[in-house]
Amino acid sequence: MISHFGTVVFAGGNYSRSSGSSNWKVQPIPGFGAPVGPPLGQVRVEFEQPLTTGYTVIISPERNESAPMLCANYGGTDDHKGFSVHLFEPVSTRTLQNGNFSFLVMTQDA
């Protein structure tokens, strides 16, 4: 069952919701010793309510001119309160890259 879904965009130096279900928000993640680090291709999707069952995240980055092969991975699901996303360019720069992405969360049937 799909429990959460949406699109996150990067504009004006920040990540924000663009569309999707109403039960999640975008949060910056700590970085470089600060509680809120610079975006640098990293962001956290926080669930309104923690999930009580296992779940799978599917992420699809939106390619752009500066990163035509933009990739994404996720982690940080241990607390069932959300997940962190890292966007990166795997070929030319091999570095984190800001960009837009869509996601959906599928939960196990109870």
KENU-368202 format. One record per residue: residue in one letter; x, y, z of N, C-alpha, C, O in turn. Coordinates in steps of 0.2 Angstrom, whole numbers, padded with zeros to 4 digits, always signed. Example, Ala and Ser with C-alpha at 12.3 -4.5 7.8 and 13.67 -1.06 7.14 Angstrom:
// residues 2
a+0066-0028+0039+0062-0022+0039+0066-0016+0039+0071-0017+0042s+0064-0011+0035+0068-0005+0036+0064+0000+0039+0067+0006+0040
//
This chain:
// residues 110
m+0004-0006+0000+0000+0000+0000+0004+0006+0000+0009+0007+0004i+0003+0011-0004+0007+0017-0004+0004+0022+0001-0002+0023+0002s+0009+0024+0006+0007+0028+0012+0009+0035+0011+0006+0039+0013h+0015+0036+0007+0017+0043+0006+0020+0044-0001+0022+0039-0004f+0019+0050-0004+0022+0051-0011+0022+0058-0012+0019+0062-0009g+0027+0060-0017+0027+0067-0018+0033+0069-0022+0037+0064-0024t+0034+0075-0024+0039+0078-0028+0043+0083-0023+0039+0088-0020v+0049+0083-0023+0053+0088-0019+0057+0092-0025+0060+0089-0029v+0057+0099-0024+0061+0103-0029+0066+0107-0025+0066+0109-0019f+0072+0108-0029+0077+0113-0026+0077+0119-0030+0078+0119-0036a+0075+0125-0027+0075+0131-0030+0077+0137-0025+0075+0136-0019g+0080+0142-0027+0082+0147-0022+0087+0145-0017+0087+0148-0011g+0090+0140-0018+0095+0137-0013+0092+0133-0007+0095+0131-0002n+0086+0131-0008+0083+0127-0003+0078+0121-0006+0076+0122-0012y+0077+0116-0003+0073+0110-0005+0066+0112-0002+0065+0114+0004s+0061+0110-0006+0054+0111-0004+0049+0106-0007+0051+0104-0012r+0043+0106-0004+0038+0101-0007+0035+0105-0013+0035+0111-0014s+0034+0101-0018+0031+0103-0024+0024+0100-0025+0019+0104-0026s+0023+0094-0023+0016+0090-0024+0017+0084-0020+0022+0082-0018g+0011+0081-0019+0011+0074-0016+0006+0074-0010+0002+0078-0009s+0006+0068-0007+0002+0067-0001+0003+0072+0004+0009+0075+0004s-0001+0074+0009-0001+0079+0014+0003+0077+0021+0003+0080+0025n+0005+0071+0021+0007+0068+0027+0015+0068+0028+0018+0063+0031w+0019+0072+0025+0026+0073+0025+0028+0080+0024+0025+0084+0022k+0035+0081+0026+0038+0088+0025+0045+0087+0023+0048+0081+0025v+0048+0092+0021+0055+0092+0019+0059+0095+0025+0057+0101+0027q+0064+0092+0027+0069+0095+0032+0076+0095+0030+0078+0090+0027p+0080+0100+0032+0087+0100+0030+0090+0095+0035+0087+0094+0040i+0096+0092+0033+0099+0088+0038+0105+0091+0041+0108+0095+0037p+0108+0089+0046+0114+0091+0049+0120+0090+0044+0120+0086+0041g+0125+0095+0045+0131+0094+0041+0136+0099+0043+0135+0104+0045f+0142+0096+0042+0148+0100+0043+0148+0103+0051+0150+0109+0052g+0146+0099+0055+0145+0101+0062+0140+0106+0064+0139+0108+0070a+0135+0107+0060+0130+0112+0061+0123+0108+0061+0123+0103+0058p+0118+0110+0066+0112+0106+0066+0108+0107+0059+0104+0102+0058v+0109+0112+0055+0106+0113+0049+0112+0114+0044+0115+0120+0044g+0114+0109+0040+0119+0110+0035+0117+0113+0029+0111+0114+0028p+0122+0115+0025+0120+0117+0018+0116+0112+0014+0118+0106+0015p+0112+0113+0009+0109+0108+0005+0113+0103+0002+0112+0097+0004l+0118+0105-0002+0123+0100-0005+0120+0093-0007+0123+0088-0005g+0114+0093-0010+0112+0087-0012+0109+0082-0007+0109+0076-0008q+0108+0085-0001+0106+0080+0004+0100+0084+0008+0099+0090+0009v+0095+0080+0009+0088+0082+0012+0085+0076+0016+0086+0070+0014r+0081+0078+0020+0077+0073+0024+0069+0074+0023+0067+0079+0023v+0066+0068+0021+0059+0068+0021+0056+0065+0027+0058+0059+0029e+0052+0069+0031+0050+0067+0038+0042+0066+0037+0039+0070+0034f+0040+0060+0040+0033+0058+0040+0030+0062+0046+0033+0063+0051e+0024+0064+0045+0019+0067+0050+0019+0062+0056+0019+0065+0062q+0018+0056+0055+0017+0051+0060+0022+0045+0058+0022+0043+0053p+0026+0043+0063+0030+0037+0062+0026+0031+0060+0021+0030+0062l+0029+0027+0055+0026+0021+0053+0027+0016+0058+0032+0016+0062t+0022+0011+0058+0023+0006+0063+0025-0001+0060+0025-0006+0063t+0026-0001+0054+0028-0007+0050+0033-0005+0045+0035+0000+0044g+0036-0011+0043+0042-0010+0038+0039-0006+0032+0033-0006+0030y+0044-0003+0028+0042+0001+0022+0048+0001+0017+0054+0000+0019t+0046+0002+0011+0051+0002+0005+0050+0009+0002+0045+0012+0001v+0056+0012+0001+0056+0019-0003+0058+0018-0010+0063+0015-0011i+0055+0021-0014+0057+0021-0021+0058+0029-0023+0053+0033-0022i+0064+0030-0026+0066+0037-0028+0067+0038-0035+0071+0033-0038s+0065+0043-0038+0067+0044-0045+0070+0052-0046+0065+0056-0045p+0076+0053-0047+0078+0060-0048+0076+0062-0055+0076+0059-0059e+0076+0069-0055+0074+0072-0061+0081+0075-0064+0084+0079-0061r+0082+0072-0070+0089+0074-0073+0088+0082-0075+0083+0085-0076n+0094+0085-0075+0094+0092-0077+0100+0094-0081+0105+0089-0082e+0101+0100-0084+0107+0101-0088+0113+0100-0085+0118+0098-0088s+0114+0102-0079+0121+0101-0076+0122+0094-0073+0128+0093-0072a+0117+0090-0073+0118+0083-0071+0113+0079-0074+0108+0076-0072p+0115+0077-0081+0110+0073-0085+0110+0066-0083+0105+0063-0085m+0114+0064-0078+0114+0057-0076+0113+0057-0068+0116+0053-0065l+0109+0062-0066+0108+0063-0059+0105+0056-0056+0101+0053-0058c+0108+0054-0050+0106+0048-0047+0104+0050-0039+0106+0055-0037a+0100+0045-0036+0098+0046-0029+0098+0040-0026+0097+0035-0028n+0100+0040-0019+0099+0035-0015+0096+0037-0008+0096+0043-0007y+0094+0033-0004+0091+0035+0002+0094+0030+0008+0096+0025+0007g+0093+0033+0014+0095+0029+0020+0091+0032+0026+0087+0036+0025g+0094+0030+0032+0091+0033+0038+0084+0032+0039+0080+0036+0042t+0082+0026+0038+0075+0023+0039+0074+0020+0046+0068+0018+0047d+0079+0019+0050+0079+0015+0056+0074+0018+0061+0071+0014+0064d+0072+0024+0061+0068+0027+0066+0060+0027+0064+0056+0029+0068h+0059+0025+0058+0052+0024+0055+0049+0031+0055+0043+0032+0054k+0053+0037+0055+0050+0043+0055+0051+0047+0048+0049+0053+0047g+0055+0044+0044+0056+0047+0037+0063+0044+0035+0065+0038+0036f+0066+0047+0030+0072+0045+0027+0076+0051+0024+0073+0056+0022s+0082+0050+0023+0087+0055+0020+0088+0053+0013+0088+0047+0011v+0089+0058+0009+0090+0057+0002+0097+0060+0000+0098+0066+0002h+0101+0057-0004+0107+0060-0006+0107+0060-0014+0105+0054-0017l+0107+0065-0017+0107+0066-0024+0115+0067-0027+0118+0071-0024f+0117+0064-0032+0124+0064-0034+0124+0063-0042+0120+0060-0045e+0130+0066-0044+0131+0065-0051+0137+0059-0052+0142+0061-0050p+0135+0053-0054+0140+0048-0054+0146+0047-0059+0150+0043-0058v+0145+0052-0064+0150+0051-0070+0156+0056-0070+0161+0054-0069s+0154+0062-0071+0159+0067-0072+0162+0070-0066+0168+0070-0065t+0158+0072-0061+0160+0075-0055+0160+0071-0049+0165+0071-0045r+0156+0066-0049+0156+0061-0044+0155+0064-0037+0158+0062-0032t+0151+0069-0037+0149+0073-0031+0142+0074-0030+0138+0073-0034l+0140+0076-0024+0133+0078-0022+0131+0083-0027+0135+0088-0028q+0125+0083-0029+0122+0088-0033+0115+0089-0032+0111+0085-0031n+0113+0096-0031+0106+0098-0029+0102+0096-0035+0104+0097-0041g+0096+0094-0034+0091+0093-0039+0084+0091-0037+0083+0090-0031n+0080+0090-0041+0073+0088-0040+0072+0080-0040+0076+0077-0043f+0067+0078-0036+0066+0071-0036+0059+0069-0034+0056+0073-0030s+0056+0064-0036+0050+0061-0034+0051+0055-0030+0056+0051-0031f+0046+0053-0025+0047+0047-0021+0040+0044-0020+0035+0048-0020l+0040+0038-0018+0034+0035-0015+0036+0030-0009+0042+0027-0010v+0032+0029-0004+0034+0025+0001+0028+0019+0001+0022+0021+0001m+0030+0013+0001+0026+0008+0001+0026+0004+0008+0032+0002+0010t+0021+0003+0011+0021-0001+0018+0019-0008+0017+0016-0010+0012q+0021-0012+0022+0019-0019+0022+0011-0019+0024+0009-0015+0028d+0008-0024+0021+0001-0025+0023+0001-0027+0031+0005-0032+0032a-0004-0025+0035-0004-0027+0042-0008-0033+0042-0009-0036+0048
//
